[in-house]
């Protein structure tokens, strides 16, 4: 399957499926140097109020866990870690994007330590974390197997690994195909299903404890943005509006902008309901897994 580059829309990206593990990946896999242009500029920026409020819901998944030491890999603006700090966790993060460094002072003032480097270069001691999280990150990395194995080394014996990724077996992808918002090629190098992610974890020292396929943060918005893409709107326009990215200023854009502003309140409840329905059918927008060391 070929899909158009999500950022620049100037070339096609080929998707392949591994016959052994079922993971779908782009080919050829771009070099880290080539990918730098996809993470520059405003990819990471101060979250809008809407994104901050929704992202703050992430901490609720761990509200029943006893606070300990948490590492958020690919922490971006650090919103999740701020929420975990409010629950009493000792918070650490890693991030490779240079543009996210603008959040360092704010996070440090709250006692949250961020290391701006690759996970394996961060210098964390073995068996030093009670919880390691990957929020929509694993699909971006060059070698998911290596990262999973290294995470097993960093976790305590009774620690928990949490991974959230887009679900390539979702109803959203089946319906919208190359317009599916969460495809995001070539930033998303790998594309997982519940089965392929579970297999990857099982082969690398983990036992799956819980799997869910609904996220209020990702499902309604992802389906709605995919719908606008399918209709032929400027690609990912709703996302650009919410992220406060620079937008074109022409008649076509203003018409689409107005349509989105007027239709979002009407469509959001519909796509929220569809997100719940698809998750119940095991065709949800995301795969979220909690796993323990085997």
C-alpha positions in Angstrom: 0.0 0.0 0.0 1.2 3.5 -0.8 0.2 6.6 1.1 1.2 10.2 0.7 3.7 11.9 3.1 1.6 13.4 5.8 3.8 16.5 6.5 4.9 17.8 3.1 2.4 15.9 0.8 5.2 15.7 -1.8 5.9 12.0 -2.1 4.5 8.5 -1.5 5.5 6.2 1.3 5.3 2.4 0.9 3.8 0.3 3.7 4.8 -3.4 4.1 3.6 -6.1 6.5 6.0 -8.5 8.2 4.9 -12.1 7.5 6.3 -13.4 10.8 5.2 -10.8 13.4 2.4 -8.9 11.6 3.9 -5.5 12.3 3.4 -3.0 9.4 6.3 -0.7 8.6 7.3 1.9 6.0 10.0 0.9 3.5 12.6 2.0 3.2 13.0 3.1 6.8 14.3 6.6 6.8 17.5 7.6 8.5 17.5 9.6 11.8 19.1 12.4 9.9 16.3 12.4 7.3 13.7 12.5 10.0 15.0 15.6 11.6 12.9 17.9 9.3 9.7 16.1 10.4 10.3 17.1 14.1 11.6 20.6 13.7 9.8 23.9 14.1 6.4 23.6 15.8 6.1 19.8 16.1 6.5 20.3 19.9 5.1 23.5 21.2 3.1 24.8 24.2 -0.1 22.7 24.2 -3.3 24.5 23.6 -5.8 24.6 26.4 -7.9 21.9 24.9 -4.9 19.5 24.4 -3.7 20.2 27.9 -7.0 19.4 29.4 -7.5 16.2 27.5 -3.8 15.1 28.0 -4.3 15.6 31.7 -6.7 12.6 31.7 -3.8 10.3 31.1 -2.8 10.3 34.7 -6.2 8.7 35.7 -5.0 5.4 34.3 -2.5 5.2 37.1 -4.6 6.8 39.9 -4.8 3.4 41.7 -1.1 2.6 41.4 1.1 3.3 44.4 3.2 6.3 43.6 6.9 5.5 42.8 9.4 6.5 40.2 8.0 7.0 36.7 9.8 7.5 33.3 7.9 8.9 30.4 9.8 8.2 27.2 9.3 10.8 24.5 7.6 13.1 27.0 7.2 16.1 24.7 5.9 19.1 26.7 5.8 17.1 29.9 2.0 17.3 30.4 1.6 13.7 31.5 4.5 14.0 34.0 2.9 17.1 35.5 -0.2 15.1 36.1 1.7 12.3 37.7 3.6 14.7 39.9 0.3 15.8 41.3 -0.4 12.2 42.3 2.9 12.0 44.2 5.1 10.3 41.6 8.9 11.0 41.3 8.9 12.1 37.6 11.5 11.7 34.9 11.4 12.0 31.1 13.4 11.7 28.0 12.9 13.6 24.8 15.0 13.8 21.6 13.3 16.9 20.0 15.4 20.0 20.4 12.2 22.2 20.1 10.8 20.7 23.3 13.6 22.2 25.4 11.6 25.3 25.8 9.6 23.5 28.5 12.7 22.6 30.6 12.5 25.5 33.0 8.8 25.1 33.7 9.1 21.3 34.3 12.3 21.7 36.5 10.5 24.2 38.7 8.0 21.4 39.5 10.7 18.9 40.3 10.4 17.0 37.0 13.8 16.0 35.4 14.0 15.7 31.6 17.0 14.4 29.7 17.2 15.5 26.1 18.8 12.5 24.5 18.1 9.0 23.3 16.8 6.7 26.1 19.9 4.5 26.1 22.1 7.5 26.5 20.2 8.9 29.5 22.3 7.1 32.0 19.5 5.6 34.1 20.4 2.7 36.4 19.0 -0.8 35.9 15.9 -1.7 37.9 15.3 2.0 38.9 11.7 2.6 37.7 8.3 1.4 39.0 6.6 2.6 35.8 7.8 3.3 32.2 5.4 4.9 29.7 5.4 5.3 26.0 2.5 7.6 24.9 2.3 7.4 21.1 6.0 7.1 20.9 6.9 3.4 20.0 5.7 3.9 16.4 8.3 6.6 15.9 11.4 4.8 17.0 13.9 3.2 14.6 14.2 -0.1 16.6 11.1 -0.9 18.8 12.6 -4.3 19.8 15.8 -2.7 21.2 13.8 -0.1 23.1 11.5 -2.7 24.7 14.4 -4.8 25.8 16.1 -1.8 27.3 12.9 -0.8 29.1 12.9 -4.3 30.7 16.3 -3.6 32.0 15.3 -0.3 33.6 12.1 -1.6 35.3 12.0 -3.0 38.8 11.0 -6.6 39.2 7.4 -5.7 39.9 7.4 -2.7 37.6 4.8 -1.8 34.9 5.4 -1.0 31.3 2.6 1.1 29.6 2.4 1.5 25.8 -0.2 3.5 23.8 0.0 3.3 20.0 -2.4 3.8 17.1 -4.2 0.6 16.1 -3.6 -0.3 12.5 -6.5 -2.8 12.7 -8.9 0.0 13.7 -12.2 0.7 12.0 -10.9 4.2 11.4 -8.0 2.9 9.2 -10.3 0.4 7.5 -12.7 3.3 6.5 -10.4 6.2 5.9 -7.2 4.4 4.7 -4.6 6.9 3.6 -6.6 9.7 5.1 -6.6 8.1 8.6 -5.1 10.8 10.9 -3.1 8.3 13.1 -1.2 6.9 10.1 1.1 10.0 10.1 3.8 8.6 7.8 6.8 8.8 7.7 6.9 9.9 11.4 5.1 6.7 12.2 7.6 4.1 11.1 5.9 1.1 12.6 2.1 0.3 12.8 0.9 -2.1 15.5 -2.2 -4.2 16.1 -3.2 -5.6 19.5 -1.8 -9.0 18.4 1.5 -7.7 16.9 2.3 -5.5 19.9 1.5 -8.3 22.4 3.8 -10.6 20.4 6.6 -8.0 20.5 6.3 -7.6 24.2 6.1 -11.4 24.8 9.3 -12.0 22.9 11.2 -9.4 24.8 10.6 -10.1 28.5 7.1 -8.9 29.2 3.7 -10.4 30.0 0.6 -8.5 29.0 -1.7 -7.7 31.9 -4.3 -5.4 30.3 -5.3 -4.3 26.8 -7.8 -1.5 26.0 -8.7 0.2 22.7 -10.5 3.4 23.6 -8.9 6.7 24.4 -11.0 9.9 24.9 -7.8 11.8 24.0 -7.3 10.1 20.6 -10.5 8.4 19.4 -13.1 11.2 18.8 -10.6 13.7 17.5 -8.7 11.2 15.3 -11.9 10.0 13.7 -13.2 13.5 13.1 -9.9 14.7 11.6 -9.8 11.6 9.3 -13.4 12.4 8.2 -12.4 16.0 7.2 -9.3 14.6 5.4 -11.6 12.1 3.5 -13.9 15.0 2.5 -10.9 16.8 0.8 -10.3 19.5 3.4 -6.8 21.0 3.7 -5.0 18.0 5.1 -5.1 17.8 8.9 -6.6 21.3 9.1 -8.4 20.7 12.4 -5.2 19.4 14.0 -3.3 22.5 12.7 -6.0 24.8 14.2 -5.8 23.1 17.6 -2.0 23.1 17.6 -2.1 26.8 16.6 0.2 26.2 13.6 0.6 28.9 10.9 -2.3 28.5 8.4 -2.9 29.6 4.8 -5.0 32.8 4.4 -7.1 32.3 1.3 -10.8 32.0 0.5 -10.8 28.2 0.4 -9.1 28.0 3.7 -11.5 30.4 5.4 -14.5 28.5 4.1 -13.1 25.2 5.4 -12.1 26.9 8.7 -15.7 28.2 9.1 -17.2 24.7 8.3 -15.0 23.1 10.9 -15.8 25.6 13.6 -19.6 25.2 13.0 -19.5 21.4 12.6 -17.2 20.3 15.4 -19.8 20.7 18.2 -22.3 18.6 16.1 -19.8 15.9 15.0 -17.9 15.4 18.2 -20.6 13.5 20.1 -21.1 11.3 17.1 -17.5 10.4 16.7 -17.1 9.9 20.5 -19.9 7.4 20.3 -18.4 5.7 17.3 -15.0 5.6 19.1 -16.7 3.7 22.0 -18.5 1.4 19.6 -15.4 0.5 17.6 -13.4 -0.1 20.8 -16.2 -2.5 22.0 -15.9 -4.3 18.6 -12.1 -4.5 19.2 -11.5 -2.1 16.3 -10.7 0.9 18.4 -8.4 3.8 17.4 -5.6 2.9 19.8 -3.9 -0.1 21.5 -3.1 0.6 25.1 -1.3 -2.1 27.0 -0.1 -2.5 30.6 2.6 -5.2 30.9 4.8 -6.6 33.7 8.1 -8.3 33.5 7.8 -12.0 32.7 
